């Protein structure tokens, strides 16, 4: 994937795939060269789309490994990007990922670097205060 300090140009661009796709920044301005981390922090759309173009949406058929963004998302247990035909708009939320699935995937960036299954119910007690259910699952990447 792209490193956070990777420099991207925030300049206008038109992609013809198969019809014109012209992303714009929320403020309607171009900001020149920006670090990818700054582009994401400031919600600059154009560098984000260029970063996805660099990474590729799908795997490169010329390589034997899974190196596209959709494959990376699957490794993060995002399962809703299973339809074909995603384009660069995926960088700006063009794919439908539930909030639960997104928060589950982003937990890997915490201090443990392990992906735990998000579970809204951790324990259930009966009327004698005995635990009748306790959830403790660890998913491997």
N, C-alpha and C positions, 0 to 999 in steps of 0.2 A: 504494500500500500504506500501511499505518499507520506513522506516524513512531514512533520508539522512545520519545519523550517524551510520547506521547499518553496521556492519563489515562483509565483504565478503572476501573469500580467492581467490586470483588470482593465482590459481594453475591449471595445466593441467587437463583436464577431457574429457572423451568420453561419450556421451549420445547415447544409442542404442534405437532409436525411429522412425521407425522400422529399419532404416539403420543408420550407425554411423554418428554422427554429432560432429565435432571437431572444435569449434571456436578457433581462435588464436588472440592474441593482435597484433596491427599494427607493433610493434617493434620486434615481435617474442620472447619476454621475458615474464617471470612470475615475478610478483611483490610482492608475499606473501600477508599477510593480509592488506587490504586497506579498508577505509571507502567507502561506496557506493557513497557519493558525490565526493570523490577523483577519484574513478573509472570512474564515468561519466565525470568529468572534464578532465581527462587524456585519455579518449577514450579507456579504458581497456575493452575489449569485454567479457572476461571470467566472471568477477564478475557481469557484467550486465546480462548475460545469467543466471547466478545462482540466481540473484535477481528475474528475471521473473519466474524461476522454483519455487522459494519460494512463489511468489504471485499466480502463476498459470495463464495460458493463458485463460482458460475458467472457468466458475463457477463450484464450487464443487457441484456435484449432491446430496451429503449427507447433504447439508445445504439449508435453504429456501431463503437465500438472495443471491444477485448477487455480488460475491466477486472476480471474475476473471478480468484479465487485459482488455479483450475485452469489458466486461460490463462497466468497468471504462471509457474506451475510448468512449463508446456510451453516457455515462453521460456527457462527455466533448464535445458532438456533433460531434464526429468523426464517420462518417457513412460508410466509405469505407472498414472497417474491417468486412464486413458482409458475407464473404465466409467461409465455414467450412474448417478445416484442417490446421489452422495455428499452427506452432510449436514454439520452443524456438528461432528460427531465427528471430522471430518477434521483439525480443529485439534489434536486429542489423539492423532493417529496412526491414525485410522480408515481411512486409505488405505494400501495396501501399497506402500512405496517401498524398493527394495533399498539396502543400505548403500553399495554402489558408486555407484549413481545419486545418492544423497544427498550423498556426499562430492564427487562430480563437480560437482554443482550449487553446493555451498557454497564451492567454490574461487574463485568470482567475487568474494567479499568480501575476498579478499587484497589486497595492495598494487597489483597490476597492473590490476585491474578487467577482465581479459580471461578468457574461459572456455576453458581448455585441456581437451582430451579426456584423461580419466584412462586411463593406459596402464600396466598392471603390468609389461610387458616393454619396456624402453627400448632395449637393444642386445643383439645376439647376435653372438658372435665365433666364428670357426672355430678349428681347432687350430693355425693359423699366426698367431693373434692378430689376424686381419683382421676388420673389421666387415662382417658380411653382412646385417645389418638394423639400422636406426636409425629410431626413431619420433619424428616432429616434426610434430604436427598442431595447428592453431589453429582453433577453432570460432568463428563469428561469431554474436552474439546478435541 
